[in-house]
Amino acid sequence: MRGEKSMLTDDKLAELEAIGFEFQVGPIQPYRDPSMIKTWDERFKEMLEFKESNGHCMIPQTYVNGPLGHWVHTQRKEYQNMKKGLSSSLSLEKVLKLTEAGFAFSVRRKSVPS
């Protein structure tokens, strides 16, 4: 289980790695793939490009570009945390940038403009 101590020693771990043991099973989620990790500003730029192409910032969480949809969902979640006074990775500067870009922090299903 995650977060629990393992009986796997460093030596045993090295032996398994030496024979090519795969610790990750199943597909790597795009937003967890290290090659897909981008900075907040890079994702913000992607959002602006989406807006330029589509005329709005209502990017669905299940958007074809999975990482951008996940990023948008995270911004909304972090904003809700901020409003509740909880810990949030979203700064007031980022909230202002998103607001000025027309980002919707609260959305209802199927509210994407056609």
Secondary structure as GFF3:
##gff-version 3
##sequence-region A 1 114
A	DSSP	alpha_helix	10	18	.	.	.	ID=ss1
A	DSSP	three_ten_helix	30	32	.	.	.	ID=ss2
A	DSSP	three_ten_helix	34	36	.	.	.	ID=ss3
A	DSSP	alpha_helix	40	54	.	.	.	ID=ss4
A	DSSP	alpha_helix	66	83	.	.	.	ID=ss5
A	DSSP	alpha_helix	92	101	.	.	.	ID=ss6
###
